[in-house]
Every structure is written in C-alpha cells, then in structure tokens.
Amino acid sequence: MLSTVDLKNFQKILEDSITNVILVHHKQYMEQYLRFRKMNGPQCPFCKAAAKYIYAAEIKRNGADFLRRVKTNQWDGYE
C-alpha cells in the first residue's frame, strides 16, 4: 500500500500538518503513534504500523480528497 518513502513522508505530515485532525478522528492510534515515536523514533515497527492504519483509515474516511492532499501537501481546511 505505502512504499517506504511514502510512509516516511506521511509520518512527517502526521507529526506536523494534521496532528490535531487525526487526534479527533483516530485518537487511540495517534496517541499510540506519538508515544512510540517519542520512545523509539520513526523507524519503530509499532510507530509505522499505527501510521499505516491512520493512512488507510483516512483514505476510507475522505478518499480522493485525502490522497490529493497527501500528494500536494495542502492541508488548509482539512477536517
């Protein structure tokens, strides 16, 4: 689903641009992601798994709009 490069880019987005939105919609997974990220860094398998889940859940929730925003890195107005 996500290449290593795409996952790394999404992790950067998750930690900066859409953290608050993801906390609202996927609180448990985002808190898990942030906890493992802080303890072990972004390469932690649990951290990566949480990011992959969030990515898939956002595709299900917002579909093409989410994918377009990932590609363009335009997050203004994303809810």
Backbone as ProteinMPNN parsed JSONL, in Angstrom:
{"seq_chain_A": "MLSTVDLKNFQKILEDSITNVILVHHKQYMEQYLRFRKMNGPQCPFCKAAAKYIYAAEIKRNGADFLRRVKTNQWDGYE", "coords_chain_A": {"N_chain_A": [[0.824, -1.194, 0.0], [1.721, 1.398, 0.997], [4.758, 2.779, 0.016], [8.131, 2.688, 1.315], [9.261, 5.244, 1.206], [6.966, 6.828, 0.802], [5.604, 6.279, 3.184], [7.357, 7.392, 5.058], [7.196, 10.108, 4.313], [4.47, 10.525, 4.862], [4.495, 10.189, 7.616], [5.852, 12.482, 8.399], [3.966, 14.422, 7.692], [1.901, 13.654, 9.391], [2.986, 14.259, 11.868], [3.088, 16.964, 11.841], [1.358, 18.656, 10.033], [-1.335, 17.614, 10.199], [-1.878, 16.695, 12.742], [-3.695, 17.468, 14.845], [-6.218, 17.111, 13.636], [-6.196, 14.368, 13.137], [-6.01, 13.426, 15.731], [-8.585, 13.973, 16.61], [-10.188, 12.256, 15.037], [-8.983, 9.728, 15.1], [-8.04, 9.047, 17.697], [-6.941, 7.087, 19.553], [-5.088, 5.644, 17.954], [-3.42, 7.693, 17.047], [-2.38, 8.685, 19.444], [-0.983, 6.401, 20.247], [0.831, 6.259, 18.124], [2.314, 8.663, 18.533], [3.368, 8.177, 21.078], [5.038, 5.87, 20.693], [6.695, 6.956, 18.767], [8.028, 8.947, 20.178], [9.401, 7.408, 22.1], [10.905, 5.522, 20.605], [11.555, 6.463, 18.074], [10.975, 7.258, 14.553], [11.292, 4.951, 13.04], [10.405, 2.769, 14.387], [8.68, -0.307, 14.505], [6.029, -0.47, 15.571], [5.247, 2.179, 15.526], [5.305, 2.712, 12.782], [3.305, 0.919, 11.991], [1.021, 2.022, 13.205], [0.921, 4.46, 11.801], [0.446, 3.513, 9.204], [-2.083, 2.379, 9.555], [-3.585, 4.678, 10.177], [-3.311, 6.098, 7.789], [-4.687, 4.384, 5.986], [-7.222, 4.449, 7.186], [-7.882, 7.137, 6.857], [-8.039, 7.291, 4.096], [-10.303, 5.737, 3.728], [-12.126, 7.345, 5.066], [-11.995, 9.923, 3.812], [-11.245, 9.554, 1.171], [-10.51, 10.344, -2.177], [-9.986, 13.062, -1.792], [-8.301, 13.121, 0.466], [-6.071, 11.665, -0.565], [-5.29, 13.385, -2.641], [-4.501, 15.605, -1.156], [-2.358, 14.538, 0.285], [-0.565, 14.123, -1.787], [-0.179, 16.759, -2.75], [0.435, 18.139, -0.484], [-1.198, 20.037, 0.761], [-2.976, 21.195, 3.302], [-4.763, 22.982, 4.352], [-7.88, 23.664, 5.722], [-8.552, 21.01, 6.008], [-10.513, 18.542, 7.47]], "CA_chain_A": [[0.0, 0.0, 0.0], [2.606, 2.559, 1.08], [6.183, 2.496, -0.108], [8.913, 3.193, 2.437], [9.392, 6.695, 1.032], [5.648, 7.421, 1.036], [5.318, 6.173, 4.612], [8.189, 8.389, 5.734], [6.584, 11.412, 4.029], [3.213, 10.623, 5.593], [4.826, 10.376, 9.024], [6.171, 13.903, 8.571], [2.681, 15.122, 7.634], [1.188, 13.281, 10.605], [3.608, 14.912, 13.024], [3.083, 18.413, 11.699], [0.215, 19.319, 9.39], [-2.686, 17.133, 10.502], [-1.891, 16.054, 14.058], [-4.933, 17.757, 15.585], [-7.349, 16.483, 12.942], [-6.097, 12.926, 13.349], [-6.354, 13.187, 17.136], [-10.044, 14.0, 16.73], [-10.811, 11.126, 14.348], [-8.291, 8.455, 15.377], [-7.303, 9.404, 18.911], [-6.17, 5.978, 20.102], [-3.96, 5.328, 17.082], [-2.496, 8.826, 17.019], [-1.656, 8.689, 20.715], [-0.041, 5.284, 20.161], [1.889, 6.678, 17.201], [3.158, 9.673, 19.175], [4.081, 7.545, 22.187], [6.126, 5.052, 20.161], [7.604, 7.866, 18.06], [8.851, 9.601, 21.196], [10.259, 6.419, 22.765], [11.754, 4.708, 19.731], [11.847, 7.087, 16.796], [10.015, 6.982, 13.476], [11.512, 3.652, 12.411], [9.813, 1.753, 15.252], [7.629, -1.045, 13.795], [4.711, -0.11, 16.083], [5.002, 3.528, 15.036], [4.984, 2.56, 11.366], [2.006, 0.241, 11.872], [-0.016, 3.0, 13.535], [0.858, 5.403, 10.681], [-0.204, 2.823, 8.084], [-3.506, 2.277, 9.868], [-4.171, 6.023, 10.057], [-3.345, 6.384, 6.352], [-5.788, 3.606, 5.406], [-8.479, 4.953, 7.744], [-8.176, 8.43, 6.239], [-8.494, 7.008, 2.726], [-11.689, 5.296, 3.852], [-12.948, 8.463, 5.549], [-12.026, 11.073, 2.896], [-10.97, 9.093, -0.184], [-9.689, 11.066, -3.149], [-9.554, 14.342, -1.224], [-7.13, 12.833, 1.294], [-4.945, 11.299, -1.436], [-4.847, 14.6, -3.331], [-3.797, 16.439, -0.18], [-1.061, 13.9, 0.562], [0.281, 14.367, -2.956], [0.128, 18.182, -2.901], [0.796, 18.655, 0.841], [-2.056, 21.179, 1.046], [-3.844, 20.719, 4.377], [-5.664, 24.025, 4.822], [-9.284, 23.3, 5.667], [-8.782, 19.569, 6.147], [-11.22, 18.214, 8.717]], "C_chain_A": [[0.865, 1.254, 0.0], [4.045, 2.105, 0.895], [6.897, 3.071, 1.111], [9.031, 4.708, 2.378], [8.056, 7.388, 1.32], [5.267, 7.381, 2.511], [6.101, 7.222, 5.396], [7.619, 9.792, 5.532], [5.279, 11.588, 4.791], [3.465, 10.819, 7.087], [5.167, 11.841, 9.308], [4.885, 14.737, 8.582], [1.909, 14.89, 8.933], [1.706, 14.038, 11.82], [3.514, 16.43, 12.967], [1.729, 18.953, 11.242], [-1.15, 18.896, 9.896], [-2.802, 16.451, 11.866], [-3.228, 16.247, 14.769], [-6.158, 17.11, 14.949], [-7.353, 14.976, 13.211], [-6.419, 12.579, 14.801], [-7.863, 13.172, 17.349], [-10.663, 12.709, 16.182], [-10.229, 9.764, 14.715], [-7.424, 8.604, 16.623], [-6.401, 8.271, 19.416], [-4.933, 5.681, 19.256], [-2.94, 6.464, 17.036], [-1.72, 8.917, 18.32], [-0.624, 7.573, 20.755], [1.134, 5.671, 19.27], [2.85, 7.642, 17.898], [3.97, 9.082, 20.323], [5.27, 6.729, 21.679], [7.15, 5.901, 19.415], [8.569, 8.511, 19.047], [9.844, 8.62, 21.826], [11.305, 5.811, 21.835], [12.134, 5.336, 18.399], [10.906, 6.62, 15.704], [10.178, 5.613, 12.823], [10.944, 2.494, 13.222], [8.688, 1.029, 14.498], [6.213, -0.707, 14.271], [4.297, 1.274, 15.589], [4.581, 3.475, 13.561], [3.609, 1.927, 11.171], [0.865, 1.196, 12.181], [-0.182, 3.999, 12.394], [0.164, 4.775, 9.476], [-1.702, 2.693, 8.315], [-4.192, 3.627, 9.666], [-4.309, 6.394, 8.587], [-4.542, 5.674, 5.709], [-7.142, 4.117, 5.903], [-8.866, 6.297, 7.13], [-8.588, 8.267, 4.773], [-9.965, 6.588, 2.767], [-12.604, 6.465, 4.213], [-13.09, 9.567, 4.509], [-11.603, 10.767, 1.46], [-10.033, 9.954, -1.007], [-9.189, 12.404, -2.623], [-8.304, 14.151, -0.369], [-5.91, 12.528, 0.423], [-4.396, 12.505, -2.192], [-4.031, 15.473, -2.393], [-2.439, 15.849, 0.193], [-0.087, 14.224, -0.564], [0.729, 15.82, -3.048], [0.613, 18.841, -1.608], [0.064, 19.958, 1.167], [-3.111, 20.742, 2.061], [-4.769, 21.803, 4.924], [-7.115, 23.571, 4.654], [-9.568, 21.816, 5.791], [-9.42, 19.262, 7.494], [-11.409, 16.747, 8.83]], "O_chain_A": [[0.753, 2.083, -0.903], [4.495, 1.16, 1.542], [6.316, 3.86, 1.855], [8.91, 5.38, 3.402], [8.02, 8.413, 2.0], [4.679, 8.329, 3.032], [5.559, 7.863, 6.296], [7.566, 10.58, 6.477], [5.003, 12.67, 5.311], [2.721, 11.542, 7.749], [4.799, 12.371, 10.357], [4.742, 15.652, 9.393], [1.335, 15.82, 9.5], [0.931, 14.413, 12.7], [3.828, 17.107, 13.945], [1.041, 19.635, 12.001], [-2.044, 19.733, 10.013], [-3.75, 15.701, 12.099], [-3.823, 15.279, 15.244], [-7.037, 16.615, 15.655], [-8.402, 14.389, 13.481], [-7.036, 11.548, 15.069], [-8.359, 12.424, 18.192], [-11.561, 12.139, 16.801], [-10.929, 8.753, 14.641], [-6.226, 8.321, 16.599], [-5.218, 8.492, 19.675], [-3.845, 5.487, 19.798], [-1.735, 6.219, 16.991], [-0.521, 9.198, 18.304], [0.488, 7.774, 21.243], [2.291, 5.438, 19.619], [4.066, 7.451, 17.851], [5.131, 9.445, 20.517], [6.385, 6.88, 22.178], [8.342, 5.593, 19.431], [9.768, 8.611, 18.789], [11.0, 8.972, 22.058], [12.454, 5.61, 22.23], [12.959, 4.784, 17.671], [10.127, 5.688, 15.906], [9.276, 5.163, 12.116], [11.001, 1.347, 12.778], [7.828, 1.685, 13.91], [5.289, -0.662, 13.458], [3.129, 1.504, 15.273], [3.615, 4.122, 13.159], [2.843, 2.34, 10.301], [-0.155, 1.184, 11.491], [-1.309, 4.354, 12.049], [-0.623, 5.438, 8.8], [-2.498, 2.871, 7.393], [-5.258, 3.702, 9.054], [-5.33, 6.953, 8.187], [-5.316, 6.291, 4.977], [-8.096, 4.207, 5.131], [-10.048, 6.562, 6.909], [-9.407, 9.038, 4.273], [-10.769, 7.029, 1.946], [-13.727, 6.556, 3.718], [-14.185, 10.101, 4.331], [-11.609, 11.665, 0.619], [-8.913, 10.256, -0.595], [-8.089, 12.835, -2.968], [-7.357, 14.931, -0.469], [-4.833, 13.077, 0.653], [-3.184, 12.636, -2.365], [-2.996, 16.016, -2.78], [-1.476, 16.589, 0.394], [1.073, 14.558, -0.319], [1.882, 16.093, -3.383], [1.133, 19.956, -1.628], [0.634, 20.866, 1.771], [-4.035, 20.003, 1.719], [-5.498, 21.55, 5.884], [-7.52, 23.147, 3.571], [-10.723, 21.403, 5.687], [-8.916, 19.68, 8.536], [-11.983, 16.273, 9.811]]}, "name": "protein", "num_of_chains": 1, "seq": "MLSTVDLKNFQKILEDSITNVILVHHKQYMEQYLRFRKMNGPQCPFCKAAAKYIYAAEIKRNGADFLRRVKTNQWDGYE"}
